[in-house]
Structures are given as C-alpha cells and as structure tokens.
C-alpha cells in the first residue's frame, strides 16, 4: 500500500489547478488546526476553509467504495475507522469555526473548484454579509 499517494493525486491536482486559475491561493497538505493531527488537502487560512479530496476506496464512497472479500475483518475495521476519523475531523473543524468541504475523487474537478471558490469568497474576512446594513 506504500505506492498509494497521500497527496498530489490526479483529481486533487486537477482541482488545485482550477482553483489557482480563479486567483485563489491556498496551502497544500496542511493542518488547519496546528494542535490537531489532521491534514487537509487544501487550506484557505483567512477564510477558514478546509478541503478534503476523498478517495472512493479509502473513505467509503457509497457509490464506488467496495469492500474487499479477502481479509474482510481487517479491511472493514480499517475502512470504518477512516470514515469515523473523517466525521470526527469534520466535527472538530466545524466547532473551531471552519467550513469543511469534502469531495469524492470521481466528482467533476470543475464542479469542486466552483464550490470551493464560492465558499472561500463568501467567508473572506471583512466581506459584508448579505442583508447587512450600514
């Protein structure tokens, strides 16, 4: 399993390229919260947006995530643990005021980039909230 990439996967690179082309800047493979040992694929610090590009196999995609039949007990424990860790990471970041965006590797990079851009721009510091007066 050492040959499986932890970062810079093709879907991740495609999304990063599109987001960068929109003028947004970000950190790659960074901990949003320094005291929490969880790394996001893209981190937009000032906007407090953490983006995760989840592989269908490793993160339990309901459409494409297939469980192995060989050594099933081991793999079910491993994959269920990944899913629990993802949910815990989401909870920790949301409680700390972060927006968490998760995308499956099979999703359209253009759709992912558009959603990322929308959320990052909406959360920029100093941006007036809609409906605000004054």
Secondary structure, 3 states (H helix, E strand, C coil): CCCCCCCCCHHHHHHHHHHHHCCCCCEEEECCCCCCCCCEEEEECCCCEEEEEECHHHHCCCCCCCCCCCCHHHHHHHHHHHHHHHHHHHHHHHHCCCEEEEEECCCCHHHHHHHHHHHHHHCCCCCCCCCCCC
